[in-house]
Every structure is written in C-alpha cells, then in structure tokens.
Amino acid sequence: MAGVVVIGTQWGDEGKGRITDYLAQRADVVVRYQGGNNAGHTVEVGSKRYKLHLIPSGILHPGTTCIIGNGVVVDPIGLIEEIDYLEKEGIEVNALRISDRAHVIMPYHMLLDGLTEEKKGAHDLGTTRKGIGPAYIDKAERMGIRMCDLMDPQLFEEKLDQNLETKNYLLERVYGVKGFEKGPLLENYLKAAEKIKPMVCDTTVIIYEAAKAGKNILYEGAQGTLLDVDLGTYPYVTSSHPIAGGVCIGAGVGPTLIDNVVGVVKAYTTRVGKGPFPTELFDSTGDYIRERGVEYGTTTGRPRRCGWLDAVILRFAVRVNGLSHIAITKLDTLGGLEKVKICTGYEYRGQILMEFPASLRVLAECKPVYEELPGWPEDISGITEYGKLPQNLRNYVERIKELTQTDISFVSVGPGRDQGFELIRIF
C-alpha cells in the first residue's frame, strides 16, 4: 500500500494535473481533498486536452475510483456540467464518488462572492466569484448545507428555508439587491441531487478499506502552498488548505496512511490575482514565458503573472508540506532563453532573508537575489530520455535539487503523457 499526496509548491497552476495523471495510471484510488470549482487542472492525452475543475484527474484512467472528499465544497450544477462534458468526450464517470459530508455551494454564495469583491473596490482579492469563500464561511459558521442534506428533500428544504431567511436579509438590507425565491432553487438542486445521488456516500470508508487492502491511493491537491488560508500570502489566498496537512482533514484519513508527498514545481513562477510577487517580470521575458507557456487560467482565462523561479518559496513549501520528492514541470517553456535565473534569497532593508516572510508588507519590499545559469536553445519536447536532455537543462534541474535539498522524482518536458521522465518511482 502507498498513500501519495500531490501538492503545488507555489501559487497554484504548477501542472499538478499533469503529474496526477501520470501517477494515476498506477493508482487504485484518486482523492480530491479541498477547494472547489475555482481551481482547474488541464491534462493532455494524445491530441485531446481535458479541463477539469472538481473531478479528480484520475477519471481519465478507466477503472480508477475517483473521490471528491469531504473537504471540497461542491457546486452540484457545475459538477453535473463537468460530468456531462466528460461523458460527451467518451470518458466514463461511473467510478466517481462524492463525500456525503462535503458542503454544497448555493447560488447565494456565488452572488455574495461577487458583491463582496465589488464592495472592497481596489482592495478586492481577485476571487473567481464561484462562491467558494462564502461556502466555507457557512461551513465554519455551522449553517452550511452538506451533500447528505441535499440527498434528503425534506431536510434540504428546511435548511434552505433557514438559510434564505438569513441570506435574503443580508442581500436586501446590506447590499440592496433582490434576494432569492425558494421555488427555483429547490427545484434545480433537487433535480441535480437525483442525478448525483448514486455517487454520494461515506467516502472515508472507501479510502480506509482501500488502504487496508494494500491499494495505491493518490491525494490530489488544488491551488498551491502559498494559497493556503493559514500558511499562504494571506489575505490573497484561497479558503481551504492546499498543503499536505489538508489531506487528513479534507479526505478523512489519518497521517499514518500517507507515505510520500510530491511537490509540483513549475520551472518558473506564476500567480493569478493580487499580492506581492518578488520575482515577477514586467518585460519581454515575462511576456515570452506567458505566451510560450500558455499561462492563462484554466477556470477564468485570466493571464497569469510570470516571473523567475523562487527557491525561497520552494524551501518554504518543502518545510510546511514535508516534501519527500519534487516533480518539475514546464521546462520546455524556458527553452530558447539565453539565460535563466533562480531567486536564492530576498534583500530586505540591507539584510538577506532566506526564509519566506509572513508579512505582506515585508514581502512587498523584498528584492530578489538572483543566481544566473546558462539557458538551453534546443527544442526538448521530442526527447525521450533524460540523459539526452541538454546539459544546461540538467544543470538547472540539479541546482533546484541542491537549493531545496529534495530529490527530483519527475521532470516534464511537455504537456503530453509521454513527455516526461520518471527519475524516482513513487508507486
């Protein structure tokens, strides 16, 4: 038995779907443990590109049980749209299971998400307005609606009545907008409930029994370490725990069932939304990386901010996630650059910081200290052996290993399933 976690080491969008898809070919169970459809994974299989938001990437491997865990907040309407999309593409979804303890995103969550952002004006967080934050607020305030509630029409109606009383008061009295009528919400959500009802169950039982039976379990994170609500660049974070520690709560498993944690590292750094970004590039090199790497959000389509690789961030990710291995993606994007840079520390008011600061005011004043390495002009996308990759590229990979003091398990040279090299076998 092996329990393996795949997490993002930066601000998300590291290519976790690519690595999850690769490891899922040897996994029996793939579990999504946090977030909602504010995240997205893009996986390329041959000439096909699949964009997933809630459903684990393992769904692309027939026979793999895929679980949406209790730590995920689920928009049932969006989930059904994703199921329909996959079925139209010829992908079977019969092996999908949804935790009966997962919380449900309601239309008033989405509306409140947008209204709150607008109210903040220039201080908005740049959310996806998918209702994720407000759904987690209700969860913490103990007024949320769970999947098990949705499966019980009478109980769902009772809870909906209670919530609409509060939400409509807030919408009408504070934000000055019209509230929701119960009828259409009740009809649409109960209709959705009927479609997904066969998939809803106690997923902790499935995971536990799979582990005890010696099966391989892959825990798939969304977003990245610096978007963790506790340890990320707060308040420019998500509302859940993308870090490895979030697995235990979000999937309902004990830490003894986790054997390895693989941190996915993009060969450079990107982020979407606001907040300090020490290595951000505002020149032609940043534009080159964005266009060559197709750095636009899977869920929103927003252009991502691009910058050089930041080893300060990576060391932080190694520490707070307990990383056993690193998987590097998007090395092909840097091809053609004469020089590549890695930030090894921050200069802050005359001193060098080697650790990632908690204060965003401090981070905003930090200037990156760079180490420069020769680039590689060669097209690497068609190379099929690690040893045949350009020496300068391999030097770059080795330098990442040295700076993080973490073994490299996988190197990706393209988005396709066959465009990567496994240096250390995890499963």
Secondary structure, DSSP 8 states (H G I E B T S, - for coil): -EEEEEEESSSS-SSHHHHHHHHHTT-SEEEE-SB-TT--EEEEETTEEEEESSS-GGGGSTT-EEEE-TTBEE-HHHHHHHHHHHHHTT---TTEEEETTSEE--HHHHHHHHHHHHHHGGG------SSHHHHHHHHHTT---BHHHHTSHHHHHHHHHHHHHHHHHIIIIIS------HHHHHHHHHHHHHHHGGGEE-HHHHHHHHHHTT-EEEEE--S-GGG-TTTSSTTSS-SS--STTHHHHHHT--GGG--EEEEEEESSEEE-SSS--TTB--SHHHHHHHHHTT-B-TTT--B-EEE-EEHHHHHHHHHHHT-SEEEEE-GGGGTT-SEEEEEEEEEETTEEE-S--S-HHHHHH-EEEEEEEE---S--TT---GGGS-HHHHHHHHHHHHHHT-EEEEEESSSSTTSEEESS---
